[in-house]
Amino acid sequence: MVLVDYPEGIELVSLSTPVWVSGHLYAEESIENVSYADGASNVESVYTLTASEVELYQP
């Protein structure tokens, strides 16, 4: 799992919406509480990507 740090945010249709992310990837373990439509859960990640740009993926 990769945690993407992007303070500007981006609106997604669903959690499975594909996106293209550019930025700096580094190894950093973290546990974040993520809210879903049906509740919340702690999600563990091993990598963090500090995003400089995020856009919806267009095949």
Secondary structure as GFF3:
##gff-version 3
##sequence-region A 1 59
A	DSSP	beta_strand	2	5	.	.	.	ID=ss1
A	DSSP	beta_strand	19	36	.	.	.	ID=ss2
A	DSSP	beta_strand	39	56	.	.	.	ID=ss3
###
